[in-house]
Amino acid sequence: MGNQNGYFQLIRDDKGMNIKLFKAEEGGENITLDEIVKYLEKNQILGIDIKSLNKAVEMAAQKDQVVTLTLNKGYPVDELMIVQVIDDNMKAVARFYPPSNDGNKISKKELLSDLENAGIKFGIKDDELDRFLKERQYCTDYVIAEGVLPRQGKNAEITYMFNTDRKAKPKRNEDGSVDFHNLDNISHIKKGDVLAKLTPADLGDIGTDIYDNKVYPNKVERKKLKHGKNIHLSEDELVMISDVDGHVTLEGEKVFVSNVYEVPADVDVSTGDITYEGSVVVKGNVRTGFKIKSGGNVEVFGAVEGAEIVSGGQIILRHGMQGMAKGVLVAKGNIIAKFIESAKVYTQGYVEAASIIQSQVSASGAVNVMGAKGNIIGGHVRSASSISAKTIGSPMGISTTVEVGVDPVLKDQMEKLKNDLEEANAKYKKLDQIVTMMKKKMELGQLDKDKVQVMKKSIEDMNLLKKEMMDYSDKIEEISEQMLGNSNAFISVTQAIYPGTKIIVGEDMKFINEELSHCKFKKKDGDIKSNPL
């Protein structure tokens, strides 16, 4: 039979016990000493001459060999099956060994009984057992049992049908100005629009090992479509649909749809202040002294005067803001404006404007002033990451400060915490003086009952202040760790930066004493360096 492996057989006669080694046929594997030794040990045949046996094994690669193992004849040895369980109990591999010349052959019933005794109950391959019984190839692997692997499932997936990137930048015109006609960072939707689709988790199928134990597939992540008001789910809860016209945003794993409150003309005495949970669109102007507070985005088509706009999303001023030193813009998202003049601006996102003049601007993101004019003149402009402009300052030497490297939101929080700590410490010291004086009077018996109560109350207040000061100190330490600075922060000028400008990068400061052009300022080796663009 072609490709048969080499094997061995015990031969018993009156002179003792021998082993006959049969060489492998072409394509088969040779006998190994290790396999023979394990077989002999299993059958309690000990005290053999390993050296002689090893030499015979080497010669058996060329022709059959006979070696005397022991002068003790021993007992007949029956045909033997040795089973190895592999692949995490998913597969049983058997190797068979012939009976001694006077031993008995194994039957299928005995094979099945041996497997049962070994606990192997599932996936037994009758055809492989029959194949062995028919051809009886020894020292050869037979896969006699095979479990069923579990089918692995898939995590649930949610596909959102709107732009979930709230940091999407607006497109620019050829002159560098922002294209307000193609702002893709607000996801407008209509009633009935599909907002999201859920592909449920596929749990997979349970497998079974050869011991008839269940083998479970890996756990998968299950998900649900989560949403706020103005949204409903399909009957099978796999499709999310808007109930209203408006705009859609994703906050964490939850989808929100807000109705858009539209002001057809100006925000002025005819409308009063506007407070709205959703987005606000103003088709006209926002007049001085009025306020818009929105939980979503604010979009103004006209001019904004000395007004205040507070947004839970983005602020988009298609014309711009002439703040008259009274205007305030506060946004959790980005601020995009044609120009900003004489205003205070705070945003957790980025700022895009064609010009910023005499304004206090603080942005956690970048500040880009690269429109047609692209100038920053006067005021104090701060960004955690970068400030880019065509020109900074003025040939007239107008005092202008640009600052990068530390999140201004954190910096302001730090300053407030330090002030609060200082005030609390001052109150504590004042109370401490009062309590110390009262204790002395008490020791002298000069403190009446009313004053004793005052002293007790002062001690209680001191304990509260001590706790407050500890909380302030902890928060200061926490924010300090977050304010380590952005080593990649930079200030970029594509045209000119003028004398009178102060540059701050992290904790370092540099005054511009001569006009420079086409340069980038960045901290290197502890100093602010200027490099050409």
HELIX and SHEET records of a PDB file:
HELIX    1   1 LEU A   33  LYS A   42  1                                  10    
HELIX    2   2 ILE A   50  MET A   59  1                                  10    
HELIX    3   3 LYS A  108  ASN A  117  1                                  10    
HELIX    4   4 ASP A  126  GLU A  135  1                                  10    
HELIX    5   5 PHE A  180  ASN A  182  5                                   3    
HELIX    6   6 PRO A  408  GLU A  443  1                                  36    
HELIX    7   7 LYS A  449  GLN A  482  1                                  34    
SHEET    1   A 3 TYR A   7  ASP A  13  0                                        
SHEET    2   A 3 GLY A  16  PHE A  22 -1                                        
SHEET    3   A 3 GLN A  65  THR A  70 -1                                        
SHEET    1   B 3 LEU A  80  ILE A  86  0                                        
SHEET    2   B 3 LYS A  91  TYR A  97 -1                                        
SHEET    3   B 3 ASP A 141  GLU A 146 -1                                        
SHEET    1   C 4 GLU A 157  TYR A 160  0                                        
SHEET    2   C 4 VAL A 194  THR A 199 -1                                        
SHEET    3   C 4 VAL A 239  SER A 242 -1                                        
SHEET    4   C 4 ILE A 231  LEU A 233 -1                                        
SHEET    1   D 4 HIS A 188  ILE A 189  0                                        
SHEET    2   D 4 GLY A 246  GLU A 251 -1                                        
SHEET    3   D 4 LYS A 254  SER A 258 -1                                        
SHEET    4   D 4 LYS A 226  HIS A 227  1                                        
SHEET    1   E 2 GLY A 207  THR A 208  0                                        
SHEET    2   E 2 LYS A 214  VAL A 215 -1                                        
SHEET    1   F13 VAL A 260  VAL A 263  0                                        
SHEET    2   F13 SER A 279  VAL A 282  1                                        
SHEET    3   F13 VAL A 298  VAL A 300  1                                        
SHEET    4   F13 ILE A 315  LEU A 317  1                                        
SHEET    5   F13 ILE A 335  ALA A 337  1                                        
SHEET    6   F13 VAL A 351  ALA A 353  1                                        
SHEET    7   F13 VAL A 367  VAL A 369  1                                        
SHEET    8   F13 SER A 386  ILE A 392  1                                        
SHEET    9   F13 ASN A 375  SER A 383  1                                        
SHEET   10   F13 SER A 355  ALA A 363  1                                        
SHEET   11   F13 ILE A 340  THR A 347  1                                        
SHEET   12   F13 GLY A 320  ALA A 331  1                                        
SHEET   13   F13 ALA A 303  VAL A 304  1                                        
SHEET    1   G11 VAL A 260  VAL A 263  0                                        
SHEET    2   G11 SER A 279  VAL A 282  1                                        
SHEET    3   G11 VAL A 298  VAL A 300  1                                        
SHEET    4   G11 ILE A 315  LEU A 317  1                                        
SHEET    5   G11 ILE A 335  ALA A 337  1                                        
SHEET    6   G11 VAL A 351  ALA A 353  1                                        
SHEET    7   G11 VAL A 367  VAL A 369  1                                        
SHEET    8   G11 SER A 386  ILE A 392  1                                        
SHEET    9   G11 PHE A 490  ILE A 497  1                                        
SHEET   10   G11 LEU A 516  LYS A 524 -1                                        
SHEET   11   G11 ASP A 527  PRO A 532 -1                                        
SHEET    1   H12 VAL A 260  VAL A 263  0                                        
SHEET    2   H12 SER A 279  VAL A 282  1                                        
SHEET    3   H12 VAL A 298  VAL A 300  1                                        
SHEET    4   H12 ILE A 315  LEU A 317  1                                        
SHEET    5   H12 ILE A 335  ALA A 337  1                                        
SHEET    6   H12 VAL A 351  ALA A 353  1                                        
SHEET    7   H12 VAL A 367  VAL A 369  1                                        
SHEET    8   H12 SER A 386  ILE A 392  1                                        
SHEET    9   H12 ASN A 375  SER A 383  1                                        
SHEET   10   H12 THR A 400  VAL A 404  1                                        
SHEET   11   H12 THR A 501  VAL A 505  1                                        
SHEET   12   H12 ASP A 508  PHE A 511 -1                                        
SHEET    1   I15 VAL A 260  VAL A 263  0                                        
SHEET    2   I15 SER A 279  VAL A 282  1                                        
SHEET    3   I15 VAL A 298  VAL A 300  1                                        
SHEET    4   I15 ILE A 315  LEU A 317  1                                        
SHEET    5   I15 ILE A 335  ALA A 337  1                                        
SHEET    6   I15 VAL A 351  ALA A 353  1                                        
SHEET    7   I15 VAL A 367  VAL A 369  1                                        
SHEET    8   I15 SER A 386  ILE A 392  1                                        
SHEET    9   I15 ASN A 375  SER A 383  1                                        
SHEET   10   I15 SER A 355  ALA A 363  1                                        
SHEET   11   I15 ILE A 340  THR A 347  1                                        
SHEET   12   I15 GLY A 320  ALA A 331  1                                        
SHEET   13   I15 GLU A 308  SER A 311  1                                        
SHEET   14   I15 LYS A 291  SER A 294  1                                        
SHEET   15   I15 ILE A 274  TYR A 276  1                                        
END                                                                             
